[in-house]
């Protein structure tokens, strides 16, 4: 077992060798993830296991644990979302191999270039994020929602008033 995560990894060669990688990565270091978050604080604990199954399929299986900070769409305040993600990816060299991949794997297209480990982690975390982030308990938001007072509408001039005046002149 390797106790650190490399920046780049030759997935096919590592799967052939059958390796397990374990380590942590700062949330701020996963750049593709940052636009979906309100803060880059925290760390993600990652374990990646690469190998070949009994059918000869090269795979990347892993877990990601930690917390990320999102904006609650109900109260617009920061909220912590705990992550406990498990994934199984079948390593394929071209898109035609997707149909041959066992159902227990999601496809991961592998090119000749070493894969960026942070990008794989970002993909899996982004897939795990909720479409609409909300505090788990609505009581956490309720005080903020109740305290909200919409701005008082000012008497605005009707933008079509000029047209009404032109119509009356004719």
C-alpha positions as a printed NumPy array, in Angstrom:
array([[  0.   ,   0.   ,   0.   ],
       [  1.275,   3.451,  -0.936],
       [  0.525,   6.067,   1.739],
       [  0.378,   9.16 ,  -0.481],
       [ -1.465,  10.249,  -3.589],
       [  0.657,  11.137,  -6.604],
       [ -0.312,  14.115,  -8.778],
       [ -0.423,  11.947, -11.926],
       [ -0.848,   8.221, -12.35 ],
       [ -0.562,   5.73 , -15.206],
       [ -3.835,   3.956, -14.501],
       [ -3.338,   0.948, -16.791],
       [  0.171,   0.133, -15.507],
       [ -0.906,   0.624, -11.887],
       [ -3.949,  -1.614, -12.411],
       [ -1.72 ,  -4.295, -13.972],
       [  0.524,  -4.1  , -10.893],
       [ -2.463,  -4.147,  -8.508],
       [ -1.775,  -1.222,  -6.198],
       [ -3.639,   0.498,  -3.366],
       [ -3.027,   4.215,  -2.817],
       [ -4.143,   6.086,   0.268],
       [ -3.749,   9.706,   1.239],
       [ -5.326,  13.091,   1.726],
       [ -5.814,  15.995,  -0.621],
       [ -6.792,  19.544,   0.298],
       [-10.179,  20.619,  -1.055],
       [ -8.459,  23.775,  -2.335],
       [ -6.134,  21.521,  -4.372],
       [ -9.052,  20.071,  -6.343],
       [ -9.475,  23.115,  -8.587],
       [-12.342,  21.783, -10.714],
       [-14.408,  21.363,  -7.554],
       [-14.008,  24.921,  -6.245],
       [-16.661,  26.675,  -8.412],
       [-19.364,  24.434,  -6.891],
       [-18.282,  25.246,  -3.311],
       [-18.298,  28.375,  -1.158],
       [-14.991,  27.51 ,   0.511],
       [-11.882,  25.51 ,  -0.266],
       [-11.37 ,  24.629,   3.393],
       [-10.901,  21.076,   4.518],
       [ -9.323,  17.864,   3.399],
       [-10.552,  14.798,   1.59 ],
       [ -9.313,  11.363,   2.618],
       [ -8.957,   9.163,  -0.442],
       [ -8.244,   5.489,  -0.999],
       [ -7.765,   4.183,  -4.54 ],
       [ -7.475,   0.499,  -5.362],
       [ -6.365,  -0.472,  -8.871],
       [ -6.283,  -3.988, -10.23 ],
       [ -7.843,  -6.601, -12.515],
       [-10.951,  -8.568, -11.664],
       [-11.553, -12.251, -12.417],
       [-12.919, -11.364, -15.862],
       [ -9.766,  -9.453, -16.77 ],
       [-11.339,  -5.994, -16.488],
       [ -8.915,  -3.366, -15.229],
       [-10.579,  -1.251, -12.56 ],
       [-10.181,   1.708, -10.248],
       [-12.235,   1.41 ,  -7.072],
       [-12.11 ,   3.922,  -4.306],
       [-13.552,   5.858,  -1.423],
       [-13.577,   9.569,  -0.67 ],
       [-14.402,  10.877,   2.798],
       [-14.485,  14.391,   4.174],
       [-16.625,  17.519,   4.178],
       [-17.228,  20.294,   1.687],
       [-18.925,  23.654,   2.206],
       [-21.839,  24.57 ,  -0.062],
       [-24.475,  27.323,  -0.077],
       [-27.894,  26.286,   1.199],
       [-30.421,  27.303,  -1.448],
       [-33.147,  27.879,   1.144],
       [-31.397,  30.296,   3.526],
       [-28.362,  31.223,   1.364],
       [-25.969,  30.46 ,   4.237],
       [-22.957,  28.141,   4.174],
       [-23.575,  24.512,   5.063],
       [-21.28 ,  21.552,   5.549],
       [-21.947,  18.474,   3.466],
       [-20.306,  15.274,   4.739],
       [-18.978,  13.02 ,   1.973],
       [-18.715,   9.242,   2.081],
       [-18.357,   8.246,  -1.568],
       [-17.63 ,   4.801,  -2.991],
       [-17.005,   4.251,  -6.689],
       [-15.957,   1.517,  -9.138],
       [-14.628,   2.539, -12.514],
       [-13.764,   0.197, -15.358],
       [-10.693,   1.391, -17.245],
       [-11.249,   1.457, -21.014],
       [ -9.003,   2.653, -23.84 ],
       [-11.734,   3.568, -26.35 ],
       [-15.461,   4.247, -26.321],
       [-16.314,   1.023, -28.151],
       [-15.311,  -0.931, -25.015],
       [-18.114,   0.648, -22.951],
       [-20.619,  -1.988, -24.095],
       [-18.27 ,  -4.796, -23.015],
       [-17.805,  -3.375, -19.527],
       [-19.599,  -5.299, -16.728],
       [-22.593,  -3.491, -15.194],
       [-20.826,  -3.154, -11.844],
       [-18.438,  -0.559, -13.34 ],
       [-18.835,   2.964, -14.63 ],
       [-16.52 ,   3.624, -17.591],
       [-13.367,   5.731, -17.286],
       [-11.708,   6.487, -20.606],
       [ -7.922,   6.208, -20.241],
       [ -5.637,   7.99 , -22.69 ],
       [ -1.904,   7.523, -23.24 ],
       [ -1.211,  10.409, -20.835],
       [ -0.994,   9.776, -17.097],
       [ -4.279,  10.677, -15.384],
       [ -4.485,  13.63 , -13.01 ],
       [ -5.6  ,  12.133,  -9.686],
       [ -7.255,  15.401,  -8.551],
       [ -9.459,  15.344, -11.68 ],
       [-10.694,  11.823, -10.907],
       [-11.474,  12.895,  -7.343],
       [-13.22 ,  16.068,  -8.586],
       [-15.419,  14.057, -10.969],
       [-16.577,  11.698,  -8.234],
       [-17.261,  14.484,  -5.716],
       [-19.15 ,  16.561,  -8.307],
       [-21.331,  13.551,  -9.111],
       [-22.094,  13.144,  -5.392],
       [-23.111,  16.767,  -4.776],
       [-26.846,  17.404,  -4.54 ],
       [-28.554,  19.227,  -7.398],
       [-30.039,  21.649,  -4.864],
       [-28.132,  21.934,  -1.61 ],
       [-30.307,  22.38 ,   1.469],
       [-29.665,  22.081,   5.178],
       [-30.742,  18.63 ,   6.29 ],
       [-33.053,  20.034,   8.955],
       [-35.259,  22.918,   7.811],
       [-35.175,  24.325,  11.384],
       [-31.602,  25.428,  10.661],
       [-32.925,  27.717,   7.933],
       [-36.273,  28.651,   9.468],
       [-35.042,  31.552,  11.638],
       [-33.294,  33.157,   8.672],
       [-36.287,  32.663,   6.389],
       [-38.697,  34.111,   8.979],
       [-36.453,  37.119,   9.617],
       [-36.339,  37.97 ,   5.918],
       [-38.321,  41.051,   4.952],
       [-38.599,  41.802,   1.254],
       [-37.645,  45.333,   0.23 ],
       [-40.548,  47.755,   0.094],
       [-41.66 ,  48.388,  -3.445],
       [-41.111,  51.966,  -4.442],
       [-43.69 ,  53.596,  -6.64 ],
       [-42.079,  53.245, -10.021],
       [-43.182,  54.845, -13.203],
       [-44.836,  52.477, -15.611],
       [-42.41 ,  51.937, -18.528],
       [-45.386,  51.799, -20.924],
       [-46.812,  55.158, -19.814],
       [-45.024,  56.888, -22.702],
       [-46.73 ,  54.56 , -25.166],
       [-50.131,  55.311, -23.622],
       [-49.498,  59.035, -24.047],
       [-48.545,  58.552, -27.707],
       [-51.694,  56.53 , -28.305],
       [-53.871,  59.277, -26.778],
       [-52.296,  61.962, -29.028],
       [-53.376,  60.142, -32.183]])
